Amino acid sequence: MLFLYRILINFIFLLSPIIVIYRLIRKKEDLKRFKEKFCFFSKNKIDGKLIWFHGASVGELQSIVPILEKFEKNKKIKKILVTSNTLSSSKVLEKLKLRKIIHQFFPIDTNFHSQKFLDYWKPSSAFFIDSEIWPNMFMNLKKNKIPITLLNGRITKKSFQRWKFFNNFSKRIFNSLDLCLSSSKKSKKYLLKLGAKKVKFFGNLKFTQSENEKIMISNNLKKFISSKKIWCASSTHHTEEKFCGIVHMELKKKYKNLLTIIIPRHIERTDEIRDEMVNLNLKVQTYGSNEKMKNNTDIYIVDAYGKTKTFYSLCKNVFLGGSLINHGGQNPLEAARYGCSILHGPNVNNFVEIYNFLKKNKISQKIKGQKKMTSSLKKLLIKKTNSKKTQYKLKVIGQQILDTTLKEIKI
């Protein structure tokens, strides 16, 4: 099966120029840096101990920021290499300003490129986050005797069934992992069945918090927002913004000074979202325009990366996107840590245990349609303050998970 996988990935490599051109047109690749995916590195390797973390995109990397901050202070570690697949994740990582971190894009998983990557960077240990399983890279890490840890390992029922179909192949891949720290009890069970040896569950790393979180917002914008009735639709996907625009129109019948903040999952969709809102006869402004806020603004689109914390600190009520469509939802914990009440659609397969926890603590509620969303927000907009009790509880849980995880990790 590994032989067939290598044929398939080599075929994808042959098609990669077309794929890259398409992604460049859609502004999903960095024109100067996409070559890193073909092992033309933009950073120099330096002497000394280097450890490597890989996460697919924004959510995965944000979950390990507290770990990166701790390792930044570790004198044994000279450099921390962080790889990811998406442009948005590279932008978020830039804002951390951690001295030891080098960011590169993850290479195409051919046997040749994965070995070339390891020959160049020579990591002393490798950490893969969430569901990032790359057969050629894993095989070459094992061949080079570099220990592999799966951090916050997540295996859905669907992906488990896919891996299980290729039973011998999956056992070979998962058996190469030296340590798996799962994100849930269900994932722990799946990882063991797939052949992983040392699997432990301490809690989901997404509960952890950065010790250097900074809220930066202009006084003018803060003053303007505080004068409005506001709610935020965050990590939204196609069709969800229009849904929120219609909800805004209904709410405005009661709240004349209503402001709806939309933070799309992919900011390159800003023009498309603006056009949708204008077609609904709504007044739109964008964060990136730096224009003076107009009092008749209906929709404020945040077209910049790494700004969710800023607006969660100002909003009491947040709708989490990716949940009205068949996407599996987005991580709600960041909003919950700021004491926000959370609304979400029915499709939250990626975060079932987290949403169950939030529901049990009366932090989140599920909505299915515009009528339910509107009625729920009408009740929530009456609330005066964010929940300090929730914020404290999540902080304690996150610190326990972080401390236990750091004790387990061997570097």
C-alpha positions as CSV (number, residue, x, y, z in Angstrom):
1,M,0.0,0.0,0.0
2,L,2.9,2.4,0.7
3,F,4.1,1.7,-2.9
4,L,0.6,2.7,-4.2
5,Y,0.6,5.8,-2.0
6,R,4.0,6.8,-3.4
7,I,2.7,6.5,-7.0
8,L,-0.3,8.6,-6.1
9,I,1.6,11.3,-4.3
10,N,4.2,11.5,-7.2
11,F,1.3,11.9,-9.6
12,I,0.0,14.8,-7.5
13,F,3.5,16.2,-7.6
14,L,3.4,16.2,-11.4
15,L,0.2,18.2,-11.3
16,S,1.4,20.6,-8.5
17,P,2.4,23.4,-10.9
18,I,-1.2,23.7,-12.1
19,I,-2.5,23.4,-8.5
20,V,0.0,26.1,-7.3
21,I,-0.9,28.5,-10.1
22,Y,-4.6,28.1,-9.3
23,R,-4.0,28.8,-5.6
24,L,-1.8,31.8,-6.4
25,I,-4.7,33.2,-8.5
26,R,-7.0,32.7,-5.6
27,K,-4.4,34.3,-3.2
28,K,-4.0,31.2,-1.2
29,E,-0.3,30.9,-1.8
30,D,2.6,33.3,-1.1
31,L,4.2,34.3,-4.4
32,K,7.7,34.5,-2.9
33,R,7.4,31.5,-0.6
34,F,5.4,28.7,-2.3
35,K,8.7,27.2,-3.4
36,E,9.3,26.0,0.1
37,K,6.7,23.3,-0.6
38,F,9.2,21.9,-3.1
39,C,12.1,22.1,-0.6
40,F,13.6,25.4,-1.9
41,F,13.9,26.9,1.6
42,S,13.8,30.6,2.4
43,K,15.5,30.3,5.8
44,N,19.0,29.0,6.6
45,K,19.5,26.1,9.0
46,I,21.7,27.0,12.0
47,D,23.8,24.8,14.2
48,G,22.3,23.6,17.5
49,K,19.3,21.7,18.7
50,L,16.2,22.2,16.5
51,I,12.7,20.8,17.2
52,W,10.0,20.7,14.7
53,F,6.2,21.2,14.9
54,H,3.8,20.8,12.0
55,G,0.1,21.8,11.9
56,A,-2.1,22.1,8.9
57,S,-3.5,25.6,9.4
58,V,-4.5,28.3,11.9
59,G,-6.5,26.3,14.4
60,E,-3.8,23.6,14.8
61,L,-1.0,26.2,15.3
62,Q,-3.0,28.3,17.7
63,S,-3.5,25.2,19.9
64,I,0.3,24.8,20.5
65,V,1.2,28.5,21.0
66,P,1.4,28.0,24.8
67,I,3.8,25.1,24.2
68,L,5.9,27.2,21.8
69,E,6.1,30.0,24.4
70,K,7.4,27.6,27.0
71,F,10.0,26.1,24.6
72,E,11.1,29.6,23.6
73,K,12.5,29.9,27.2
74,N,14.2,26.5,27.1
75,K,18.0,27.1,26.8
76,K,18.6,23.6,25.4
77,I,16.6,24.5,22.3
78,K,18.4,26.7,19.7
79,K,15.6,26.9,17.1
80,I,11.9,25.9,16.7
81,L,10.9,25.0,13.2
82,V,7.1,25.4,12.6
83,T,5.6,24.2,9.3
84,S,2.0,24.5,8.0
85,N,0.1,24.2,4.7
86,T,-1.8,27.5,4.5
87,L,-1.0,31.1,3.9
88,S,-3.3,32.2,6.7
89,S,-1.4,30.2,9.3
90,S,1.9,31.8,8.3
91,K,0.3,35.2,8.9
92,V,-0.8,34.3,12.3
93,L,2.6,32.9,13.2
94,E,4.3,36.1,12.2
95,K,2.4,38.0,14.9
96,L,3.8,35.8,17.7
97,K,7.2,37.4,17.4
98,L,9.0,34.5,19.2
99,R,12.7,34.8,18.6
100,K,13.5,31.1,18.1
101,I,10.7,30.3,15.6
102,I,11.3,29.7,11.9
103,H,8.3,29.2,9.7
104,Q,8.3,27.2,6.5
105,F,5.6,25.6,4.4
106,F,5.3,21.8,4.7
107,P,6.8,20.0,1.7
108,I,4.9,17.8,-0.7
109,D,4.9,14.3,0.9
110,T,6.9,12.5,-1.8
111,N,9.6,10.2,-0.6
112,F,12.3,12.4,-2.2
113,H,11.0,15.7,-0.8
114,S,10.4,14.4,2.8
115,Q,13.9,13.1,2.9
116,K,15.4,16.3,1.5
117,F,13.5,18.3,4.1
118,L,14.9,16.1,6.9
119,D,18.5,16.2,5.5
120,Y,18.3,20.0,5.5
121,W,16.7,20.8,8.8
122,K,17.9,17.7,10.9
123,P,15.3,18.1,13.7
124,S,16.0,16.3,16.9
125,S,12.3,15.5,17.4
126,A,9.1,16.0,15.4
127,F,5.6,16.9,16.6
128,F,2.5,16.6,14.4
129,I,-0.7,18.3,15.5
130,D,-4.3,17.1,15.3
131,S,-4.8,14.8,12.3
132,E,-1.7,15.5,10.3
133,I,-0.5,12.0,9.2
134,W,2.0,11.9,6.4
135,P,3.2,8.4,5.4
136,N,6.4,9.2,3.5
137,M,7.5,11.8,6.1
138,F,6.7,9.3,9.0
139,M,8.7,6.6,7.3
140,N,11.7,8.8,6.7
141,L,11.6,10.2,10.3
142,K,11.6,6.6,11.5
143,K,14.5,5.7,9.2
144,N,16.4,8.7,10.5
145,K,15.6,7.7,14.1
146,I,13.9,11.0,14.9
147,P,11.1,10.5,17.5
148,I,7.6,11.4,16.4
149,T,4.8,12.7,18.7
150,L,1.2,13.3,17.7
151,L,0.0,16.2,19.7
152,N,-3.7,16.7,20.3
153,G,-4.3,13.8,18.0
154,R,-7.8,13.8,16.5
155,I,-9.3,10.9,14.5
156,T,-12.9,11.2,13.4
157,K,-15.1,8.2,12.8
158,K,-15.0,8.9,9.1
159,S,-11.2,9.0,9.0
160,F,-10.9,6.0,11.2
161,Q,-13.0,4.0,8.8
162,R,-10.8,5.1,5.9
163,W,-7.6,4.1,7.6
164,K,-9.1,0.9,8.9
165,F,-9.9,-0.1,5.3
166,F,-6.1,-0.2,4.7
167,N,-5.5,-2.1,7.9
168,N,-1.9,-3.3,7.4
169,F,-0.8,0.1,5.9
170,S,-2.4,2.1,8.8
171,K,-0.8,-0.1,11.4
172,R,2.6,0.5,9.8
173,I,2.1,4.2,9.8
174,F,0.5,4.6,13.3
175,N,3.0,2.2,14.8
176,S,5.8,4.6,13.8
177,L,4.5,7.1,16.3
178,D,6.5,7.2,19.5
179,L,3.9,9.0,21.5
180,C,0.3,10.0,20.9
181,L,-1.5,12.6,23.1
182,S,-5.1,12.5,22.0
183,S,-7.6,15.3,21.9
184,S,-10.5,13.2,23.1
185,K,-11.3,9.8,24.6
186,K,-12.8,8.7,21.3
187,S,-9.7,9.6,19.4
188,K,-7.6,7.7,21.9
189,K,-9.7,4.6,21.2
190,Y,-9.4,5.0,17.4
191,L,-5.6,5.6,17.6
192,L,-5.1,2.4,19.6
193,K,-7.2,0.4,17.1
194,L,-5.2,1.8,14.2
195,G,-1.9,0.6,15.7
196,A,-0.5,3.5,17.8
197,K,1.4,2.2,20.7
198,K,1.7,4.8,23.5
199,V,-1.5,6.7,23.6
200,K,-2.6,9.0,26.4
201,F,-5.4,11.5,27.0
202,F,-5.0,14.5,29.2
203,G,-7.5,16.9,27.6
204,N,-7.8,19.0,24.5
205,L,-4.9,21.5,24.0
206,K,-7.4,24.0,22.6
207,F,-8.3,24.7,26.2
208,T,-4.8,26.1,26.8
209,Q,-4.1,29.8,26.7
210,S,-1.2,31.9,25.5
211,E,0.6,33.8,28.3
212,N,1.2,36.7,26.0
213,E,-2.2,37.5,24.6
214,K,-2.5,41.1,23.7
215,I,-5.6,43.0,22.7
216,M,-4.9,45.9,20.3
217,I,-7.6,48.1,19.1
218,S,-7.8,51.8,18.4
219,N,-9.7,54.0,21.0
220,N,-12.0,55.4,18.3
221,L,-13.1,51.9,17.2
222,K,-13.5,50.7,20.8
223,K,-15.6,53.8,21.6
224,F,-17.7,53.3,18.5
225,I,-18.4,49.6,19.2
226,S,-19.2,50.3,22.9
227,S,-21.9,52.7,21.7
228,K,-23.7,49.9,19.7
229,K,-25.6,46.7,20.3
230,I,-23.2,44.2,18.8
231,W,-22.8,40.6,18.0
232,C,-20.1,38.8,16.1
233,A,-20.2,36.0,13.4
234,S,-16.7,34.4,13.4
235,S,-14.9,31.9,11.2
236,T,-17.8,32.1,8.7
237,H,-17.9,30.2,5.4
238,H,-19.7,30.7,2.1
239,T,-23.5,31.1,2.6
240,E,-23.2,31.7,6.3
241,E,-22.5,35.4,5.9
242,K,-25.7,35.9,4.0
243,F,-27.6,34.0,6.7
244,C,-26.1,36.4,9.3
245,G,-27.0,39.4,7.1
246,I,-30.6,38.4,7.1
247,V,-30.6,37.8,10.8
248,H,-29.1,41.3,11.2
249,M,-32.1,42.7,9.2
250,E,-34.5,41.0,11.5
251,L,-32.7,42.2,14.7
252,K,-32.5,45.7,13.5
253,K,-36.3,46.0,13.6
254,K,-35.8,46.0,17.4
255,Y,-32.3,47.4,17.8
256,K,-31.8,50.4,15.6
257,N,-28.2,50.9,16.6
258,L,-27.2,47.3,15.9
259,L,-23.7,46.4,14.5
260,T,-22.9,43.0,13.2
261,I,-19.2,42.1,13.1
262,I,-18.2,39.4,10.5
263,I,-14.8,37.7,10.8
264,P,-14.6,35.3,7.7
265,R,-12.5,32.2,7.9
266,H,-10.8,33.2,4.7
267,I,-10.3,36.9,4.3
268,E,-9.7,36.7,0.6
269,R,-13.5,36.3,0.4
270,T,-14.0,39.9,1.7
271,D,-15.1,41.4,-1.7
272,E,-17.6,38.5,-2.2
273,I,-19.1,39.0,1.3
274,R,-19.3,42.8,0.9
275,D,-21.2,42.3,-2.4
276,E,-23.7,39.9,-0.6
277,M,-24.3,42.4,2.1
278,V,-24.8,45.3,-0.3
279,N,-27.3,43.2,-2.2
280,L,-29.2,43.0,1.0
281,N,-29.2,46.9,1.2
282,L,-26.9,46.8,4.2
283,K,-24.2,49.4,4.9
284,V,-20.7,47.8,5.0
285,Q,-17.3,48.8,6.3
286,T,-14.1,46.8,6.5
287,Y,-11.4,46.8,9.1
288,G,-8.6,47.1,6.5
289,S,-10.0,50.3,5.0
290,N,-9.1,52.3,8.1
291,E,-12.0,54.6,7.4
292,K,-13.7,56.5,10.2
293,M,-16.6,54.5,11.4
294,K,-20.0,55.7,10.1
295,N,-22.9,55.6,12.5
296,N,-25.2,54.0,9.9
297,T,-22.8,51.0,9.4
298,D,-24.7,47.7,9.6
299,I,-21.9,45.1,8.9
300,Y,-18.2,45.4,9.9
301,I,-16.0,42.9,8.1
302,V,-12.7,42.1,9.8
303,D,-10.4,41.4,6.8
304,A,-7.3,40.8,8.8
305,Y,-5.7,37.7,10.4
306,G,-5.2,37.3,14.1
307,K,-8.0,39.7,15.2
308,T,-10.5,37.4,16.7
309,K,-9.3,37.9,20.3
310,T,-9.7,41.6,20.0
311,F,-13.3,41.4,18.9
312,Y,-14.2,38.6,21.3
313,S,-13.0,40.9,24.1
314,L,-15.6,43.5,23.0
315,C,-18.5,41.2,22.1
316,K,-20.7,39.3,24.5
317,N,-22.3,37.1,21.9
318,V,-20.6,35.1,19.1
319,F,-21.9,32.8,16.3
320,L,-19.2,30.3,15.3
321,G,-19.2,29.5,11.6
322,G,-18.5,26.3,9.7
323,S,-21.4,24.8,11.6
324,L,-24.4,25.7,9.3
325,I,-22.6,24.0,6.4
326,N,-21.2,20.4,6.3
327,H,-17.7,21.5,7.5
328,G,-17.6,20.2,11.1
329,G,-17.5,23.6,12.9
330,Q,-14.7,25.8,14.3
331,N,-13.1,25.9,17.7
332,P,-15.3,27.8,20.1
333,L,-12.9,27.9,23.1
334,E,-11.2,31.1,22.2
335,A,-14.6,33.0,22.3
336,A,-15.5,31.1,25.5
337,R,-12.3,32.2,27.2
338,Y,-13.4,35.8,26.8
339,G,-16.7,35.0,28.5
340,C,-18.8,35.1,25.3
341,S,-22.1,33.3,24.9
342,I,-21.8,31.1,21.8
343,L,-24.3,30.1,19.1
344,H,-23.6,27.4,16.5
345,G,-25.2,25.4,13.8
346,P,-25.9,21.6,14.0
347,N,-22.6,20.5,12.2
348,V,-19.9,20.5,14.9
349,N,-18.4,17.0,14.4
350,N,-14.9,18.4,14.8
351,F,-15.5,19.6,18.3
352,V,-18.2,17.4,19.8
353,E,-16.7,16.9,23.2
354,I,-15.9,20.7,23.5
355,Y,-19.4,21.7,22.6
356,N,-20.9,19.1,25.0
357,F,-18.8,20.7,27.8
358,L,-19.9,24.2,26.8
359,K,-23.5,23.2,26.6
360,K,-23.4,21.5,30.0
361,N,-22.0,24.8,31.4
362,K,-24.7,26.8,29.6
363,I,-22.1,28.6,27.5
364,S,-23.3,27.5,24.0
365,Q,-26.6,26.7,22.3
366,K,-27.4,25.1,18.9
367,I,-29.5,27.0,16.3
368,K,-30.9,25.5,13.1
369,G,-32.4,28.4,11.3
370,Q,-32.7,32.2,11.0
371,K,-35.8,32.3,13.2
372,K,-34.0,30.5,16.1
373,M,-30.9,32.5,15.7
374,T,-32.8,35.8,15.8
375,S,-34.8,34.9,18.9
376,S,-31.7,33.6,20.7
377,L,-29.8,36.8,20.0
378,K,-32.7,39.0,21.1
379,K,-32.4,37.3,24.5
380,L,-28.6,37.4,24.6
381,L,-28.4,41.1,23.6
382,I,-30.0,42.0,26.9
383,K,-27.1,40.5,28.9
384,K,-24.9,43.1,30.6
385,T,-21.5,41.4,31.2
386,N,-19.3,38.6,30.0
387,S,-19.0,35.6,32.3
388,K,-15.9,35.9,34.6
389,K,-16.7,32.6,36.1
390,T,-16.5,30.9,32.7
391,Q,-13.2,32.6,31.9
392,Y,-11.6,31.4,35.2
393,K,-12.9,27.8,34.9
394,L,-11.5,27.5,31.4
395,K,-8.2,29.0,32.4
396,V,-7.7,26.4,35.2
397,I,-8.6,23.5,32.9
398,G,-6.2,24.8,30.2
399,Q,-3.3,25.2,32.6
400,Q,-3.7,21.7,33.9
401,I,-3.7,20.2,30.4
402,L,-0.7,22.3,29.4
403,D,1.3,21.4,32.5
404,T,0.6,17.6,32.1
405,T,1.4,17.7,28.4
406,L,4.8,19.5,28.9
407,K,5.8,16.9,31.5
408,E,5.1,14.1,29.0
409,I,6.9,15.6,26.0
410,K,10.5,14.5,25.8
411,I,12.9,16.9,24.0
